[in-house]
């Protein structure tokens, strides 16, 4: 019986011969998709796969993908790298001039539309959550915070500017959502959109109903453009400040916001209460009014018992008017306790408290 060789073995009855494809002994072909695709990564590709197939493997294009120009990076023999430029729109439509057949280790780089220039951005100002700074509220009473909000409203309708990246089809409603939503002080009937013309840089203003925009009304839920500024006002912007003033022997004298049904005691408590030297028998309200039928202002002084006002007596705890000035007097001859320091050749040196009219000899 003839013997076979290692390269040409002798077959016997019952033997099975398996013939393998050369591809079974080759590593799988792979290509990479990077940039603006939904699932960037390295993917196994079948023979004959093309650019559109790789895009599908990567989950499709991201919303901001640039269609007109992508790069296909390819290794040539000797590891030299070649760059091929692809129109993705044409490739996905099946144009063979751009839907190129892939080779092993190809990399498709998909750029963003922003790579052609600065990323589009819009701004929102005023009564949105992102424009509020919690640090500014620490350690302040409700009255102080309320007063500050009125001061800010008087100075400017904008309390801060928040930049938000602009996405395709973005509207006012989307912008408010991305800015964290509205504050409780937001004024819904009127908001403003300031738009910059990209060619002339001219700024135009448009008024819209914010409440209807948030309901999706297309007449008010405006589609945004690059560099748009949306200003959301505070309800306090549309109310006169009409402050009242308290001075004299209170802890925090100054201006305070007027409110309906505000009385003397309310204002004094808002100002931190009375000092020890406040005169209890009498305080004053200076009131300026324009009498009905007159075109001239008249100022008058109203006197009341401070002690009875603080006790809640309605005859003295008077209802305040806008722009009233309340003055709390000081107790006559009131002074903090005086003290003197005695040192040197005396039997009992130290600090001594004295009364009005007291002489050195008594100390």
C-alpha positions in Angstrom: 0.0 0.0 0.0 1.4 3.3 -1.0 2.0 5.8 1.8 0.9 9.4 1.5 2.9 12.5 2.3 2.2 15.3 4.8 1.1 17.6 1.9 -0.7 14.8 0.0 -2.1 12.3 2.6 -3.5 9.0 1.5 -7.3 8.9 1.6 -9.1 5.9 3.1 -12.7 4.8 2.9 -14.9 7.0 5.1 -12.6 10.0 5.1 -14.2 13.5 4.8 -12.4 16.3 3.1 -13.2 19.9 4.0 -12.1 22.8 1.8 -11.9 26.2 3.5 -12.3 29.7 2.0 -9.3 31.9 2.3 -11.5 34.4 4.1 -11.8 32.0 7.0 -8.1 32.6 7.8 -8.2 36.4 7.4 -9.2 38.8 10.1 -12.6 40.4 9.5 -12.7 43.6 7.6 -13.5 46.7 9.7 -14.2 50.3 9.1 -14.7 53.2 11.6 -17.3 55.9 11.6 -16.6 59.0 13.7 -17.9 62.5 14.3 -21.6 63.4 13.8 -23.1 59.9 13.7 -25.4 58.5 16.3 -23.1 55.6 17.4 -19.5 56.4 16.5 -17.3 53.3 16.5 -15.5 50.6 14.7 -17.7 48.2 12.7 -17.3 44.9 10.9 -18.1 45.3 7.2 -18.9 42.7 4.6 -17.2 42.6 1.2 -18.8 45.2 -1.1 -20.0 47.4 1.8 -20.2 51.1 0.9 -20.3 54.5 2.7 -24.1 54.4 3.1 -23.8 50.9 4.7 -21.3 52.2 7.3 -23.6 55.2 8.1 -26.4 52.8 8.8 -24.2 50.6 11.0 -23.4 53.7 13.0 -27.1 54.4 13.6 -27.5 57.1 11.0 -26.4 60.7 11.0 -26.7 63.1 14.0 -29.1 66.1 13.5 -26.2 68.5 13.1 -24.2 66.5 10.5 -22.8 68.3 7.6 -24.0 66.5 4.4 -22.1 68.3 1.8 -18.6 67.2 2.8 -17.3 64.2 4.7 -13.9 62.6 4.7 -13.0 59.0 3.9 -9.5 58.2 5.3 -7.9 55.2 3.6 -4.6 53.4 4.1 -2.6 52.7 1.0 0.2 50.1 0.7 3.1 51.3 2.8 0.7 52.7 5.3 0.4 56.0 3.4 -2.9 57.6 4.1 -5.3 59.0 1.5 -8.2 61.4 2.0 -11.3 61.0 -0.2 -14.0 63.6 0.0 -17.6 62.4 0.0 -21.0 64.2 -0.4 -23.0 62.3 2.2 -26.3 63.5 0.8 -25.4 62.0 -2.6 -23.9 58.9 -1.0 -27.1 58.1 1.0 -29.1 58.6 -2.3 -27.0 55.9 -3.9 -24.8 58.0 -6.1 -21.8 55.7 -6.9 -19.5 58.6 -7.3 -19.9 59.3 -3.6 -21.2 56.1 -2.1 -17.8 54.6 -2.4 -17.0 50.9 -1.7 -15.2 50.5 1.6 -11.8 48.9 2.2 -10.4 47.4 5.4 -9.5 50.0 8.0 -11.3 52.9 6.2 -12.5 55.7 8.5 -15.4 57.9 7.7 -15.3 61.3 9.4 -18.6 63.2 9.5 -18.3 66.9 10.4 -20.9 69.1 12.1 -22.4 72.1 10.3 -20.8 74.2 13.0 -17.4 73.2 11.8 -17.9 75.7 8.9 -18.1 78.6 11.4 -19.0 79.6 15.0 -21.8 77.5 16.6 -25.1 79.2 16.3 -26.4 80.4 19.7 -29.5 82.2 21.1 -29.8 84.1 24.3 -32.6 84.3 26.9 -32.8 87.0 29.5 -35.0 87.7 32.5 -37.5 85.5 34.2 -36.1 82.0 33.5 -34.6 79.7 36.1 -31.1 79.6 34.5 -30.8 83.4 34.8 -31.4 83.4 38.6 -28.3 83.3 40.9 -29.1 81.4 44.2 -26.0 83.0 45.8 -27.7 86.4 45.6 -30.6 85.2 47.8 -28.6 83.8 50.8 -29.0 85.6 54.1 -31.7 88.0 52.9 -35.2 88.4 54.2 -38.2 88.1 51.9 -38.7 91.8 52.1 -35.1 92.5 51.1 -35.3 90.0 48.2 -38.6 91.6 47.0 -37.2 95.1 47.2 -34.1 94.1 45.2 -36.3 92.6 42.5 -38.2 95.9 42.3 -34.9 97.8 42.1 -33.6 95.5 39.3 -36.9 95.8 37.4 -36.6 99.6 37.6 -33.0 99.5 36.3 -33.4 97.0 33.5 -35.9 94.4 32.3 -33.1 91.9 31.9 -31.8 90.1 35.0 -29.2 88.0 33.2 -28.3 86.5 29.9 -28.2 82.7 29.3 -26.6 81.5 26.0 -28.2 78.3 24.6 -26.9 76.4 21.5 -29.3 76.8 18.6 -30.6 73.6 17.1 -32.5 73.1 13.8 -36.2 74.1 14.2 -35.7 75.5 17.7 -38.6 77.7 18.9 -39.4 80.0 21.9 -41.0 77.1 23.7 -37.9 74.9 23.3 -35.7 77.8 24.5 -37.7 78.3 27.7 -37.6 74.5 28.4 -33.8 74.4 27.8 -33.3 77.4 30.2 -35.0 75.5 33.0 -38.5 76.9 32.7 -40.0 80.2 33.9 -39.8 81.8 37.3 -43.0 82.5 39.2 -42.6 86.2 38.4 -42.6 85.8 34.7 -45.0 88.0 32.8 -46.9 86.0 30.1 -48.8 88.5 28.0 -45.8 90.4 26.7 -42.2 89.2 25.8 -39.7 90.5 23.2 -37.5 88.9 20.5 -34.5 90.9 19.3 -33.1 89.7 16.0 -29.8 90.5 14.4 -29.7 90.6 10.6 -26.7 88.4 9.6 -25.8 90.6 6.6 -26.4 94.2 7.9 -26.2 93.5 11.7 -29.3 95.6 12.1 -31.4 94.7 15.1 -35.1 94.5 14.9 -37.6 93.9 17.8 -40.7 91.8 17.8 -43.4 91.5 20.5 -45.1 88.2 21.2 -47.5 86.6 23.8 -45.3 84.3 25.9 -48.3 82.4 27.3 -49.6 81.6 23.8 -46.1 80.6 22.7 -45.8 78.1 25.5 -49.2 76.6 24.3 -47.6 76.1 20.8 -49.5 78.8 19.0 -47.3 79.2 15.8 -48.1 82.9 15.6 -46.2 83.4 18.9 -44.1 80.3 19.3 -41.5 81.8 16.9 -38.7 79.8 15.3 -35.4 81.1 16.4 -32.3 82.2 14.4 -28.7 82.6 15.2 -28.0 85.4 17.8 -31.7 85.9 18.7 -32.2 87.5 22.1 -35.5 86.6 23.9 -36.4 88.9 26.8 -38.9 87.5 29.4 -40.1 90.3 31.7 -41.0 90.2 35.3 -44.6 91.1 36.3 -43.0 93.8 38.5 -41.7 95.5 35.3 -45.3 96.6 34.6 -46.1 97.9 38.1 -45.0 101.3 39.4 -42.7 100.9 42.4 -44.5 103.5 44.7 -42.2 103.0 47.7 -42.9 103.9 51.3 -40.2 105.2 53.6 -39.5 104.7 57.2 -36.8 106.6 59.1 -35.7 107.4 62.6 -35.5 104.9 65.4 -36.0 101.6 63.5 -33.4 98.9 62.9 -33.3 99.2 59.1 -34.5 102.6 57.9 -35.1 103.1 54.2 -37.4 102.5 51.3 -39.8 99.5 51.2 -42.3 98.4 48.5 -45.8 99.6 48.9 -48.5 96.9 49.1 -52.3 97.1 49.4 -53.5 97.1 53.1 -49.9 98.0 54.4 -50.1 99.6 57.8 -47.7 101.4 60.1 -46.9 98.3 62.2 -46.3 96.2 59.1 -43.8 98.7 57.8 -41.9 99.0 61.1 -41.7 95.2 61.4 -40.4 95.0 57.9 -37.7 97.5 58.9 -36.6 95.2 61.7 -38.6 96.7 64.5 -38.1 99.6 66.9 -34.9 100.6 68.6 -34.9 100.9 72.4 -34.8 104.7 72.1 -38.0 105.0 70.0 -40.4 107.5 71.4 -43.6 105.6 72.1 -46.0 108.6 72.5 -45.8 110.1 69.1 -44.6 109.4 65.5 -45.4 111.0 62.2 -46.5 110.2 58.7 -45.6 112.8 56.0 -48.1 112.3 53.1 -48.1 114.0 49.7 -51.3 113.9 47.7 -53.0 115.7 44.8 -56.5 116.6 46.0 -59.3 115.7 43.6 -59.9 118.6 41.2 -56.5 120.1 41.8 -53.3 120.0 39.8 -51.0 120.7 42.7 -49.6 118.4 45.3 -50.3 119.0 49.0 -48.1 117.7 51.8 -49.4 117.2 55.3 -48.2 115.6 58.5 -50.2 113.0 60.4 -49.3 112.3 64.0 -50.2 109.1 65.9 -49.3 107.2 69.0 -46.5 104.8 68.2 -47.2 102.6 71.2 -50.9 102.2 70.3 -50.0 101.6 66.6 -47.7 98.7 67.6 -50.5 97.3 69.8 -52.7 97.2 66.7 -55.1 100.0 67.6 -56.7 100.9 64.2 -57.0 104.6 65.1 -53.2 104.7 65.2 -52.0 101.7 63.2 -52.9 103.7 60.1 -53.3 102.4 56.6 -50.4 103.7 54.5 -50.5 105.3 51.1 -47.9 105.1 48.3 -45.0 107.4 48.9 -45.8 107.9 52.6 -42.8 108.7 54.9 -43.0 107.4 58.4 -40.7 109.0 61.0 -40.1 107.4 64.5 -38.8 110.0 67.0 -36.1 109.5 69.6 -36.9 109.7 73.3 -35.9 113.2 74.5 -32.6 113.2 76.5 -32.1 109.5 75.6 -28.5 108.4 75.5 -26.6 105.2 76.0 -25.1 104.8 79.5 -22.0 106.9 79.8 -18.8 105.4 81.2 -15.4 106.8 82.2 -12.1 105.1 82.8 -10.2 106.0 86.0 -6.5 105.0 86.2 -3.4 105.9 88.0 -2.9 106.7 91.7 -6.4 105.9 93.0 -7.5 103.1 95.3 -9.9 101.6 92.8 -8.9 102.2 89.2 -11.3 100.9 86.5 -14.5 101.7 84.5 -17.3 103.7 86.1 -20.8 104.4 84.8 -22.0 108.0 85.3 -25.2 109.9 85.1 -26.0 113.3 83.5 -24.5 116.2 85.6 -22.2 114.0 87.6 -18.9 115.5 88.6 -15.3 114.1 88.8 -15.4 114.3 92.6 -18.3 111.8 92.8 -16.4 109.3 90.7 
